[in-house]
Amino acid sequence: MKVSIVGVTGYSGLELVRILHHHASIDLISIHATKNIGEKLSDLYPYLLGICDLEIEAFDPLAIMKKSDLVFFATPSGIAKNTSHIFVEANFPIIDLSGDHRLPATSYEKWYGQSAARPEILDQFIYSLAEFTSVKGKKFIANPGCYATATCLALAPLLQNHFIEPNSIIVDAKSGLTGAGKALCESSHFVNIHDNYVTYKLNRHQHIPEIVQQLKLFDSSLDYIQFSTSLLPVNRGIMATCYAKVKEGVEASELEIAFAQTYAKKAFVRIQQELPELHNVIGSNFTDIGFAYNSVTKIVTVIAVIDNLIKGAAGQAVQNLNLMMGWKETEGFCMTPHYL
C-alpha cells in the first residue's frame, strides 16, 4: 500500500516515518510540508539517513491521490479541515491525527475557537479509539488525542461495567513538552519549563469534549468530568491519573477482573501490578495501566501512561490503519520501549 504524510516535519509526522519504515505492507511514497520544499528529509534530520531520503513536496491533493492509496494528516488542528473535503469527495482514505474531525461542528468551534469542516464531511469520519472501535473497511478516521487516549483507556472497564459513579470522575493529566508541538512559544521555552511544573488550560482543554463523547459510549449516564492538564519537564509521555467514586456493593476483586477481562486480548494495553511509570512505555505503542482502591474513601485511582507521540498520535494512527485494512494489528511495531 502506498501512503503519503502531510505535516511530515512535525513530531508526530516524524514518528509516522519511523513506524512505517518497519511496516511490511507500507510504501511511504511522498511526504509534504509547508517549509523546506525540495529538501531531503534525511538532510534535515540526519537520523533518518537511509531510512527516509524522500524530498519534501508542497501539498497538492490531486498529486497525492494520483500516486498514493491513503494520506495521513499529521498537521496542527485547523489545517486538515480546510482540504479534507477534496479527499472525502473523491472517496480517498484519510487518517487525521489532528482534532479537526473528532467533534461535531458546534463543539469543535466552541473548544477550538475556529470554524469547523462542513457537517456532511465530519459525518464521514469515524472517531477511532483503536481498542474499542471497529474500523475495518472504513476510509475516514479521526485519530484520538493523546490525553483522550490515556484517559479513556484508563476508565473504560469501570464505566462499561457500571462500577463507578459516572459524574464523580476527576482526571489529573500530565504531558511531556512534545505534546505542545514544535511551534515556539513562551510557555514552552526552556527557562520556563525546566525544573518547573505548570498547569494549563484548566477546565478548557480541547480534549475534554472528545473524552466525554467517548466515555458516554461506555456509560450513557455520564454527563461531565473534571479535567486538568499540566506540563512535565520531560520530552514525551502522558500520565493520566483518574479518580472516581466506586458504587456501593462493588468489591476490589471485581475491579481487578474488569481490567483483566477488558484488555485480555488487547495487544497494546498492559495491566501492571504496580503503578505504571513513563519510562516503561516511552518509544512504544503500549498503554500501561495500574490502579488502587481505597476501601475507606471508596475511591479508585487509575493511572494510565502512554507515549504521547506514538500511542497518543502516530502509533495509534498506524494501529488504526492496520485495523482498517484487516492486517495484523501489531504490524510495524517491532520496537520495544526505550526505558532509559
Stockholm file with secondary structure:
# STOCKHOLM 1.0

chainA/1-340         MKVSIVGVTGYSGLELVRILHHHASIDLISIHATKNIGEKLSDLYPYLLGICDLEIEAFDPLAIMKKSDLVFFATPSGIAKNTSHIFVEANFPIIDLSGDHRLPATSYEKWYGQSAARPEILDQFIYSLAEFTSVKGKKFIANPGCYATATCLALAPLLQNHFIEPNSIIVDAKSGLTGAGKALCESSHFVNIHDNYVTYKLNRHQHIPEIVQQLKLFDSSLDYIQFSTSLLPVNRGIMATCYAKVKEGVEASELEIAFAQTYAKKAFVRIQQELPELHNVIGSNFTDIGFAYNSVTKIVTVIAVIDNLIKGAAGQAVQNLNLMMGWKETEGFCMTPHYL
#=GR chainA/1-340 SS CEEEEESTTSHHHHHHHHHHHTCTTCEEEEEECSSSTTSBHHHHSGGGTTTCCCBEECCCHHHHHHHCSEEEECCCTTSGGGTHHHHHHTTCCEEECSSTTSSCHHHHHHHHSSCCCCHHHHTTCEECCTTTCCCTTCCEEECCCHHHHHHHHHHHHHHHTTCBCGGGCEEEEEECGGGGCSSCCGGGCHHHHTTCCEEESTTTCTTHHHHHHHHHHHCTTCCCCEEEEEECSSSSCEEEEEEEEBCTTCCHHHHHHHHHHHTTTCTTEEECSSCCCGGGTTTSSCEEEEEEEETTTTEEEEEEEECTTIIIIIHHHHHHHHHHHTCCTTTTCCCCCCCC
#=GC SS_cons         CEEEEESTTSHHHHHHHHHHHTCTTCEEEEEECSSSTTSBHHHHSGGGTTTCCCBEECCCHHHHHHHCSEEEECCCTTSGGGTHHHHHHTTCCEEECSSTTSSCHHHHHHHHSSCCCCHHHHTTCEECCTTTCCCTTCCEEECCCHHHHHHHHHHHHHHHTTCBCGGGCEEEEEECGGGGCSSCCGGGCHHHHTTCCEEESTTTCTTHHHHHHHHHHHCTTCCCCEEEEEECSSSSCEEEEEEEEBCTTCCHHHHHHHHHHHTTTCTTEEECSSCCCGGGTTTSSCEEEEEEEETTTTEEEEEEEECTTIIIIIHHHHHHHHHHHTCCTTTTCCCCCCCC
//
